[in-house]
Every structure is written in structure tokens, then in C-alpha cells.
Amino acid sequence: MVLTRIRIELGLTDGFPEGSNLHGYEFIAPLSSDADDDEVFFKLDRHTLVKGAYVSDTEHDHVQRPFKIVDTAPYS
């Protein structure tokens, strides 16, 4: 299993028309084709996680927001 460190930052929203590098997440994940009905990232199993791409995340307030992938790197 290959682990990857992924950094995402808030994309364009009404409150942040330029996005925000102050609002983001960094996490380590195995990049595989496993899917889970409870995943918080919308259709993550169908996205290629590459720098510059966008994913949608449903946050703790149950609002889905766009996030831009700003960095990916192998995790060791």
C-alpha cells in the first residue's frame, strides 16, 4: 500500500472569492480504488488526486465546499 500526503485548500466560495490557503486540510491516505459509502469527500474514488485538481468536502457543518489540491507527496 502506497501512502500519500495530500494538502487541500479552500477553493472559490462566496466568502472567499479567491479561495483561502488559511482554510485547508493535510492528510495521509492510501491511494487505492477502495470506496466507502460514508466517505466525506464527494466521489473521491472517481477523482485523480493531482496538484491543481479540485475535490468537494462535506465539512462538520454539513456544507459541501470545493477544495483545491495544492500538494501531493509520497509519505514514508
N, CA, C and O atoms as CSV, one atom per row, in Angstrom:
chain,resi,resn,atom,element,x,y,z
A,1,MET,N,N,0.844,-1.170,0.000
A,1,MET,CA,C,0.000,0.000,0.000
A,1,MET,C,C,0.893,1.238,0.000
A,1,MET,O,O,1.804,1.359,0.819
A,2,VAL,N,N,0.625,2.145,-0.917
A,2,VAL,CA,C,1.388,3.384,-1.016
A,2,VAL,C,C,0.614,4.490,-0.305
A,2,VAL,O,O,-0.560,4.729,-0.590
A,3,LEU,N,N,1.290,5.156,0.619
A,3,LEU,CA,C,0.663,6.273,1.330
A,3,LEU,C,C,1.119,7.586,0.708
A,3,LEU,O,O,2.274,7.738,0.310
A,4,THR,N,N,0.190,8.523,0.634
A,4,THR,CA,C,0.465,9.832,0.042
A,4,THR,C,C,0.004,10.922,0.987
A,4,THR,O,O,-1.087,10.847,1.552
A,5,ARG,N,N,0.851,11.951,1.159
A,5,ARG,CA,C,0.469,13.127,1.941
A,5,ARG,C,C,-0.209,14.097,0.962
A,5,ARG,O,O,0.344,14.414,-0.091
A,6,ILE,N,N,-1.401,14.557,1.320
A,6,ILE,CA,C,-2.205,15.402,0.444
A,6,ILE,C,C,-2.571,16.679,1.194
A,6,ILE,O,O,-3.042,16.621,2.330
A,7,ARG,N,N,-2.357,17.827,0.565
A,7,ARG,CA,C,-2.739,19.121,1.136
A,7,ARG,C,C,-3.791,19.734,0.231
A,7,ARG,O,O,-3.575,19.901,-0.970
A,8,ILE,N,N,-4.948,20.074,0.827
A,8,ILE,CA,C,-6.017,20.740,0.082
A,8,ILE,C,C,-6.334,22.065,0.771
A,8,ILE,O,O,-6.244,22.189,1.992
A,9,GLU,N,N,-6.708,23.049,-0.044
A,9,GLU,CA,C,-7.060,24.367,0.482
A,9,GLU,C,C,-8.385,24.813,-0.108
A,9,GLU,O,O,-8.746,24.432,-1.222
A,10,LEU,N,N,-9.099,25.619,0.649
A,10,LEU,CA,C,-10.428,26.077,0.243
A,10,LEU,C,C,-10.394,26.732,-1.132
A,10,LEU,O,O,-9.565,27.602,-1.401
A,11,GLY,N,N,-11.299,26.304,-1.989
A,11,GLY,CA,C,-11.417,26.869,-3.325
A,11,GLY,C,C,-12.318,28.092,-3.322
A,11,GLY,O,O,-12.586,28.674,-2.271
A,12,LEU,N,N,-12.772,28.469,-4.478
A,12,LEU,CA,C,-13.614,29.660,-4.629
A,12,LEU,C,C,-14.979,29.435,-3.988
A,12,LEU,O,O,-15.685,28.485,-4.326
A,13,THR,N,N,-15.341,30.317,-3.061
A,13,THR,CA,C,-16.656,30.285,-2.412
A,13,THR,C,C,-17.156,31.721,-2.292
A,13,THR,O,O,-16.416,32.666,-2.564
A,14,ASP,N,N,-18.417,31.881,-1.882
A,14,ASP,CA,C,-18.978,33.232,-1.706
A,14,ASP,C,C,-18.153,34.038,-0.700
A,14,ASP,O,O,-17.882,35.217,-0.928
A,15,GLY,N,N,-17.759,33.422,0.390
A,15,GLY,CA,C,-16.999,34.117,1.425
A,15,GLY,C,C,-15.534,34.308,1.088
A,15,GLY,O,O,-14.871,35.172,1.663
A,16,PHE,N,N,-15.024,33.514,0.163
A,16,PHE,CA,C,-13.614,33.579,-0.228
A,16,PHE,C,C,-13.513,33.504,-1.748
A,16,PHE,O,O,-13.234,32.440,-2.301
A,17,PRO,N,N,-13.743,34.644,-2.434
A,17,PRO,CA,C,-13.760,34.634,-3.894
A,17,PRO,C,C,-12.412,34.275,-4.530
A,17,PRO,O,O,-12.360,33.926,-5.709
A,18,GLU,N,N,-11.334,34.358,-3.767
A,18,GLU,CA,C,-10.011,33.961,-4.262
A,18,GLU,C,C,-9.568,32.621,-3.675
A,18,GLU,O,O,-8.444,32.182,-3.917
A,19,GLY,N,N,-10.447,31.966,-2.903
A,19,GLY,CA,C,-10.044,30.771,-2.172
A,19,GLY,C,C,-9.303,31.193,-0.916
A,19,GLY,O,O,-9.225,32.384,-0.614
A,20,SER,N,N,-8.754,30.228,-0.175
A,20,SER,CA,C,-8.035,30.569,1.051
A,20,SER,C,C,-7.024,29.495,1.397
A,20,SER,O,O,-7.369,28.324,1.549
A,21,ASN,N,N,-5.763,29.908,1.520
A,21,ASN,CA,C,-4.754,28.951,1.974
A,21,ASN,C,C,-4.734,28.832,3.491
A,21,ASN,O,O,-4.002,28.007,4.039
A,22,LEU,N,N,-5.532,29.647,4.175
A,22,LEU,CA,C,-5.648,29.550,5.632
A,22,LEU,C,C,-6.698,28.522,6.056
A,22,LEU,O,O,-6.767,28.158,7.230
A,23,HIS,N,N,-7.508,28.055,5.115
A,23,HIS,CA,C,-8.542,27.074,5.390
A,23,HIS,C,C,-8.260,25.840,4.541
A,23,HIS,O,O,-8.484,25.840,3.331
A,24,GLY,N,N,-7.772,24.803,5.184
A,24,GLY,CA,C,-7.438,23.614,4.430
A,24,GLY,C,C,-7.207,22.417,5.325
A,24,GLY,O,O,-7.389,22.471,6.541
A,25,TYR,N,N,-6.806,21.354,4.693
A,25,TYR,CA,C,-6.538,20.101,5.388
A,25,TYR,C,C,-5.272,19.491,4.817
A,25,TYR,O,O,-4.948,19.668,3.642
A,26,GLU,N,N,-4.576,18.780,5.662
A,26,GLU,CA,C,-3.471,17.961,5.216
A,26,GLU,C,C,-3.702,16.593,5.815
A,26,GLU,O,O,-3.935,16.462,7.016
A,27,PHE,N,N,-3.639,15.573,4.977
A,27,PHE,CA,C,-3.886,14.226,5.464
A,27,PHE,C,C,-3.047,13.224,4.702
A,27,PHE,O,O,-2.526,13.508,3.624
A,28,ILE,N,N,-2.930,12.046,5.287
A,28,ILE,CA,C,-2.193,10.950,4.681
A,28,ILE,C,C,-3.208,9.870,4.345
A,28,ILE,O,O,-4.015,9.473,5.186
A,29,ALA,N,N,-3.158,9.403,3.107
A,29,ALA,CA,C,-4.160,8.426,2.671
A,29,ALA,C,C,-3.535,7.407,1.732
A,29,ALA,O,O,-2.603,7.712,0.987
A,30,PRO,N,N,-4.067,6.187,1.781
A,30,PRO,CA,C,-3.665,5.215,0.765
A,30,PRO,C,C,-4.447,5.525,-0.510
A,30,PRO,O,O,-5.674,5.619,-0.482
A,31,LEU,N,N,-3.751,5.682,-1.605
A,31,LEU,CA,C,-4.449,5.960,-2.853
A,31,LEU,C,C,-4.720,4.635,-3.552
A,31,LEU,O,O,-3.856,4.064,-4.217
A,32,SER,N,N,-5.945,4.172,-3.376
A,32,SER,CA,C,-6.379,2.915,-3.976
A,32,SER,C,C,-7.801,3.101,-4.475
A,32,SER,O,O,-8.370,4.186,-4.351
A,33,SER,N,N,-8.375,2.049,-5.036
A,33,SER,CA,C,-9.728,2.150,-5.582
A,33,SER,C,C,-10.803,1.773,-4.568
A,33,SER,O,O,-11.967,1.643,-4.946
A,34,ASP,N,N,-10.443,1.585,-3.249
A,34,ASP,CA,C,-11.462,1.244,-2.248
A,34,ASP,C,C,-12.466,2.352,-2.093
A,34,ASP,O,O,-12.066,3.509,-1.966
A,35,ALA,N,N,-13.756,2.062,-2.097
A,35,ALA,CA,C,-14.811,3.066,-1.930
A,35,ALA,C,C,-15.595,2.760,-0.669
A,35,ALA,O,O,-15.699,1.605,-0.255
A,36,ASP,N,N,-16.152,3.809,-0.054
A,36,ASP,CA,C,-16.913,3.674,1.180
A,36,ASP,C,C,-18.102,4.619,1.105
A,36,ASP,O,O,-17.949,5.788,0.750
A,37,ASP,N,N,-19.269,4.123,1.435
A,37,ASP,CA,C,-20.475,4.956,1.365
A,37,ASP,C,C,-20.437,6.137,2.316
A,37,ASP,O,O,-21.154,7.117,2.110
A,38,ASP,N,N,-19.607,6.063,3.366
A,38,ASP,CA,C,-19.565,7.122,4.361
A,38,ASP,C,C,-18.443,8.127,4.124
A,38,ASP,O,O,-18.178,8.964,4.987
A,39,GLU,N,N,-17.787,8.061,2.983
A,39,GLU,CA,C,-16.668,8.970,2.761
A,39,GLU,C,C,-17.156,10.418,2.722
A,39,GLU,O,O,-18.231,10.712,2.200
A,40,VAL,N,N,-16.339,11.320,3.287
A,40,VAL,CA,C,-16.733,12.725,3.334
A,40,VAL,C,C,-16.336,13.471,2.076
A,40,VAL,O,O,-16.889,14.535,1.798
A,41,PHE,N,N,-15.405,12.952,1.314
A,41,PHE,CA,C,-15.019,13.577,0.059
A,41,PHE,C,C,-15.910,13.043,-1.044
A,41,PHE,O,O,-15.956,11.836,-1.279
A,42,PHE,N,N,-16.602,13.912,-1.708
A,42,PHE,CA,C,-17.579,13.548,-2.726
A,42,PHE,C,C,-16.910,12.828,-3.894
A,42,PHE,O,O,-16.064,13.402,-4.579
A,43,LYS,N,N,-17.290,11.567,-4.120
A,43,LYS,CA,C,-16.803,10.753,-5.231
A,43,LYS,C,C,-15.278,10.677,-5.291
A,43,LYS,O,O,-14.689,10.691,-6.372
A,44,LEU,N,N,-14.640,10.595,-4.109
A,44,LEU,CA,C,-13.183,10.551,-4.074
A,44,LEU,C,C,-12.638,9.348,-4.832
A,44,LEU,O,O,-11.544,9.406,-5.393
A,45,ASP,N,N,-13.400,8.259,-4.850
A,45,ASP,CA,C,-12.943,7.072,-5.564
A,45,ASP,C,C,-12.911,7.285,-7.077
A,45,ASP,O,O,-12.327,6.473,-7.795
A,46,ARG,N,N,-13.523,8.358,-7.575
A,46,ARG,CA,C,-13.564,8.638,-9.018
A,46,ARG,C,C,-12.672,9.812,-9.419
A,46,ARG,O,O,-12.624,10.184,-10.591
A,47,HIS,N,N,-11.973,10.391,-8.457
A,47,HIS,CA,C,-11.106,11.526,-8.729
A,47,HIS,C,C,-9.646,11.088,-8.776
A,47,HIS,O,O,-9.235,10.178,-8.057
A,48,THR,N,N,-8.884,11.737,-9.617
A,48,THR,CA,C,-7.441,11.582,-9.599
A,48,THR,C,C,-6.899,12.697,-8.725
A,48,THR,O,O,-7.121,13.875,-9.007
A,49,LEU,N,N,-6.197,12.338,-7.678
A,49,LEU,CA,C,-5.701,13.338,-6.748
A,49,LEU,C,C,-4.350,13.855,-7.229
A,49,LEU,O,O,-3.298,13.310,-6.894
A,50,VAL,N,N,-4.408,14.913,-8.017
A,50,VAL,CA,C,-3.201,15.538,-8.549
A,50,VAL,C,C,-3.237,17.030,-8.241
A,50,VAL,O,O,-4.308,17.623,-8.110
A,51,LYS,N,N,-2.070,17.617,-8.128
A,51,LYS,CA,C,-1.961,19.043,-7.844
A,51,LYS,C,C,-2.735,19.842,-8.887
A,51,LYS,O,O,-2.599,19.615,-10.090
A,52,GLY,N,N,-3.555,20.786,-8.402
A,52,GLY,CA,C,-4.349,21.639,-9.279
A,52,GLY,C,C,-5.776,21.171,-9.471
A,52,GLY,O,O,-6.622,21.948,-9.914
A,53,ALA,N,N,-6.066,19.912,-9.146
A,53,ALA,CA,C,-7.429,19.390,-9.270
A,53,ALA,C,C,-8.263,19.836,-8.072
A,53,ALA,O,O,-7.723,20.292,-7.064
A,54,TYR,N,N,-9.577,19.702,-8.192
A,54,TYR,CA,C,-10.492,20.073,-7.115
A,54,TYR,C,C,-11.252,18.850,-6.625
A,54,TYR,O,O,-11.556,17.939,-7.395
A,55,VAL,N,N,-11.554,18.845,-5.329
A,55,VAL,CA,C,-12.428,17.844,-4.718
A,55,VAL,C,C,-13.450,18.592,-3.872
A,55,VAL,O,O,-13.210,19.728,-3.462
A,56,SER,N,N,-14.571,17.967,-3.614
A,56,SER,CA,C,-15.587,18.542,-2.739
A,56,SER,C,C,-15.538,17.822,-1.408
A,56,SER,O,O,-15.398,16.600,-1.359
A,57,ASP,N,N,-15.653,18.582,-0.327
A,57,ASP,CA,C,-15.595,18.035,1.029
A,57,ASP,C,C,-16.819,18.508,1.794
A,57,ASP,O,O,-17.126,19.700,1.800
A,58,THR,N,N,-17.515,17.590,2.433
A,58,THR,CA,C,-18.613,17.948,3.323
A,58,THR,C,C,-18.017,18.106,4.709
A,58,THR,O,O,-17.539,17.139,5.301
A,59,GLU,N,N,-18.045,19.315,5.219
A,59,GLU,CA,C,-17.403,19.609,6.490
A,59,GLU,C,C,-18.333,19.358,7.671
A,59,GLU,O,O,-19.477,18.938,7.499
A,60,HIS,N,N,-17.825,19.621,8.872
A,60,HIS,CA,C,-18.547,19.331,10.110
A,60,HIS,C,C,-19.897,20.026,10.190
A,60,HIS,O,O,-20.782,19.568,10.913
A,61,ASP,N,N,-20.073,21.127,9.459
A,61,ASP,CA,C,-21.350,21.846,9.469
A,61,ASP,C,C,-22.303,21.342,8.383
A,61,ASP,O,O,-23.343,21.947,8.127
A,62,HIS,N,N,-21.933,20.226,7.750
A,62,HIS,CA,C,-22.732,19.556,6.719
A,62,HIS,C,C,-22.850,20.363,5.425
A,62,HIS,O,O,-23.751,20.122,4.622
A,63,VAL,N,N,-21.948,21.315,5.224
A,63,VAL,CA,C,-21.909,22.098,3.991
A,63,VAL,C,C,-20.799,21.544,3.113
A,63,VAL,O,O,-19.673,21.344,3.570
A,64,GLN,N,N,-21.124,21.299,1.851
A,64,GLN,CA,C,-20.132,20.802,0.907
A,64,GLN,C,C,-19.412,21.988,0.273
A,64,GLN,O,O,-20.045,22.903,-0.252
A,65,ARG,N,N,-18.064,21.961,0.329
A,65,ARG,CA,C,-17.261,23.060,-0.204
A,65,ARG,C,C,-16.191,22.527,-1.149
A,65,ARG,O,O,-15.751,21.385,-1.017
A,66,PRO,N,N,-15.772,23.364,-2.111
A,66,PRO,CA,C,-14.708,22.950,-3.030
A,66,PRO,C,C,-13.334,23.192,-2.397
A,66,PRO,O,O,-13.103,24.204,-1.736
A,67,PHE,N,N,-12.444,22.246,-2.618
A,67,PHE,CA,C,-11.065,22.380,-2.165
A,67,PHE,C,C,-10.129,22.051,-3.313
A,67,PHE,O,O,-10.353,21.111,-4.074
A,68,LYS,N,N,-9.074,22.848,-3.419
A,68,LYS,CA,C,-8.068,22.641,-4.464
A,68,LYS,C,C,-6.918,21.822,-3.886
A,68,LYS,O,O,-6.457,22.087,-2.776
A,69,ILE,N,N,-6.463,20.842,-4.632
A,69,ILE,CA,C,-5.311,20.050,-4.215
A,69,ILE,C,C,-4.071,20.877,-4.538
A,69,ILE,O,O,-3.789,21.158,-5.703
A,70,VAL,N,N,-3.340,21.262,-3.507
A,70,VAL,CA,C,-2.178,22.123,-3.703
A,70,VAL,C,C,-0.863,21.373,-3.590
A,70,VAL,O,O,0.174,21.885,-4.011
A,71,ASP,N,N,-0.885,20.165,-3.025
A,71,ASP,CA,C,0.353,19.388,-2.921
A,71,ASP,C,C,0.045,17.930,-2.678
A,71,ASP,O,O,-0.868,17.595,-1.923
A,72,THR,N,N,0.799,17.072,-3.313
A,72,THR,CA,C,0.778,15.646,-3.022
A,72,THR,C,C,2.227,15.177,-3.000
A,72,THR,O,O,3.048,15.622,-3.802
A,73,ALA,N,N,2.526,14.288,-2.089
A,73,ALA,CA,C,3.896,13.770,-1.989
A,73,ALA,C,C,3.845,12.383,-1.370
A,73,ALA,O,O,2.988,12.112,-0.529
A,74,PRO,N,N,4.744,11.510,-1.772
A,74,PRO,CA,C,4.814,10.193,-1.133
A,74,PRO,C,C,5.079,10.367,0.360
A,74,PRO,O,O,5.832,11.254,0.762
A,75,TYR,N,N,4.477,9.542,1.158
A,75,TYR,CA,C,4.664,9.579,2.605
A,75,TYR,C,C,5.473,8.361,2.996
A,75,TYR,O,O,5.150,7.229,2.638
A,76,SER,N,N,6.535,8.623,3.742
A,76,SER,CA,C,7.352,7.480,4.187
A,76,SER,C,C,7.607,7.520,5.663
A,76,SER,O,O,8.275,6.636,6.199
